[in-house]
Amino acid sequence: MGHSTGCQDIMEYLVGKDYDKRESLDGVILQGGVSDREAWEDFGKEGKAKQDLADAISKTREFVEKGKGSEVLSREGNRVLEEMGGPLTAYRAYSLLAKGGDDDYFSSDLSDEHFASTFGRIPATTPVCFLLGELDPYVPEKVDRAALLKRWTRIIREGGGVVDDEDGGVVKGAHHNLDGDPEDVVEDLVRRVCGFVAGLEEERGWKSAGSRL
């Protein structure tokens, strides 16, 4: 089970470089798998934050293109880089901020063709469960959470993969990490997680759903 950045780690494990040399997984849960890029674009919609975001992308791209991606960035004077925390390499920042960056797995504006090269390559031997908070503040208001999960589900199934859309889905009333959320919201998440894990050992309709969405 991955949370937030842990969801990117799961995707890298499943479809990233040398994925075929790694041990297979019996199932994965992606909880709070959000787009860092879209979150930062939402943060930098206007004013100085918008300029700082553009400057951060330009600066990190230049470092990467010059083969200096492993260098630790100076964050002083750029609010975006300051807010990202540190220390942070140019490559890591670029991967998170740039469209199509190596960590840009979950952005809603990516094409189906792009998603087919990531989600569409998840093997059928590794069922997937998506859990996304209804009130996750890192998902821009313009993004239809349910529609996005259905899109990922469709693409995985078209690639021959398996998705649990019975236990998975948008968790009503949940924030990014459920910190401070009501007990019934946390219990709903726990119920969904337990349902998915139990389903790995049982016959469930979602296992043979194919590309029905």
Summary of the structure (lengths in Angstrom):
residues: 213
radius of gyration: 18.0
end to end distance: 24.2
largest distance: 55.7
contacts: 642
relative contact order: 0.14
helix: 46%
strand: 8%
